[in-house]
């Protein structure tokens, strides 16, 4: 009898049979799927996903022949034929969705396409079931009518006359992504286990996390009015945690302790509602760094997962392994799947994973189900994608047993401004926010009007302790160059790796505590979530929300009777572009003497959403989703949506900086066997660089390859400044696109 193999090791001395692989993946995918749907949906995808490997060509290839094969379309063709045989439309729909999932489990979810365009349609038309018919000799050949299972899904409309087309389309779209995630994760988990990748320990339970947090919170002394306010906020969070899952707002004035209070809510709420994990989603990596430190001090560094770096090789040093993944094999197997109880990640990672067609990024999605999602600084979500983001959050609550907490000191009214779906209920955790905001107002705003960079530099030099926040890295760097001659001046931007920024922030804190001179020039990375307390803050004109966040770094601990925040309009070349420029212009049009009042914040968001109401889904993501329900073939343009849904047009790729001895030790001891551990430990030493610029760095001789997965900056003294971070001699403004 012929033995059919699914994979082998490099020297072809070890093989895994297709039967073993399909069985393992089917079991895992079913387990993952039952969190949000019926187990059978995952099991069928797992059983059929690799039946194309039964073809003669694939079996020749795995035994050493140089043959290119497409093994993913076979399973997709099989479920597509099953869809046509179904008598119930719900069962037919279920099998149709599986055809995308199976076809895309290596190369990505495809567009449907048609006879005249590339996509799933053409692949199905060209697939010949006779070439892989041997699967029927080893695997089950009969599959159930899925109507009974699928019709029970809560997103299936019970009353079509009341159907919100956007909601229903997005429901099917996200359901497909969640099921796709189950298959991808199951496939790669089985591959990783077979390849001998080491499982790196276990995590504490949510009960243990909660006990440790309670013990830490009990240590805090309530010895001031500010302490009492923070304690009242914590009490409100713990009380609200006893309610049912839903969408909550946590409006806490800056300095109110929401980092720990929100986590206390999340842990107690998850335990009460039997939810699986906490996903803390943050707009800026600087906040991840700070929150990770806070949480690591309580829970231990190895018990939390930070996920914010993208590891993608520049084309100049790209490795093309002979891999069925069509991508870097080690990274494909090691990509984090968010199976930990506490995840810290970015808006980019979280939302792009929900909308991506790419398997590595989608792998984690099924673990979002049954979770508590905290969105810190929610006002920082890009307006261009605000409606699809909010619709997705609503969908997670309705159909995936999630809870969403919208955290900020400057909360937009997403219901009043019709950003959330009609009928969405939002509950406030802290009932007396206006009263709290009045009590915690610790600074006064002053509008300076137009100021040149030289004028602002002069102002900063005259201050003993001052923070200046600007909109662009070019402005920060140029201003720093002018002010540093006065001494005691520090720079912060994302050109610096997180470990470097952390050291600078610690230096700043110590100087402030010791009452030493300290002038800081920073991009907006410092204005949200960084616990730092200056008597004077300067802010380049920006959105009212950004101005308020900057003010949160002024007299933060209330040690002065009142701090001073100076807002100035910069020279045009430093004003920023796009959204940053538009929000600054909206702030300029608001006639106010107080940029820090709640009324001004409300006026700002009302104007912002009114001006941009046609741009809250600027790429037409929800309209593209509706294409999926426009025909009986569920013609979702998955690849197109993935291409369009980019919160940052180029979020960059990670370059490892050998910043200190620890980084050099990690690089020296790198082993692909422990790649997930390496990714976690090396992240604090990475700078995200635009993909196009990676090639430029490579041409300059600035990069070297580490294994087959990572790039390291070499000749650090030439390409990394100890005060401002990564740069290229002769191109000082190369990295000015990242704030």
Secondary structure, DSSP 8 states (H G I E B T S, - for coil): ----EEEE-TTS--EEEHHHHHHHHHHHHHHHHTTTS-HHHHHHHHHHTTGGGGSHHHHHHHTT-------HHHHHHHHHHHHHH-SSHHHHHHHHHHHHHHHTTTT---B---TTSSSHHHHHHH--GGGGGGGGGTS-------HHHHTTSTTS-S-GGG--HHHHHHHHHHHHHHHHHHHHHHHHHHHHHHHT---------HHHHHHHHHHHHHH----SHHHHHHHHHHHHHHHHTTS-S-EEEEE--TTS-HHHHHHHHHHHHHHHTT--EEEEEES-HHHHHHHHHHHHHHH-GGGSEEE-------GGG------TTSS-HHHHHH-----SSEEEEEHHHHHHHHH---HHHHTTGGGGTTEEEEETTGGGS-GGGHHHHHHHHHHHHHHS--EEEEEESS---TTTTT-S-TT--EEESSTTHHHHHHHT--EEEEEEEE--HHHHHHHHHT-SEEEEE-SSHHHHHHHHHHHGGGSSEEEE-TTS-HHHHHHHHHHHHHHHHTT--EEEEE-GGGSSS----BSEEEEES--HHHHHHHHTTBSTT--SS-EEEEEEE--GGGS--HHHHHHHHHHHHS--S-TTSHHHHHHHHHHHHHHTGGGTTTT-HHHHHHGGGSSTT---BHHHHHHH--SSTT--EEEEE--SHHHHHHHHT--GGGHHHHHHHHGGGEEEE-HHHHHHHHHTT-EEEETTTEEEE-SHHHHEETTTEE-BTTBTTTTTT--
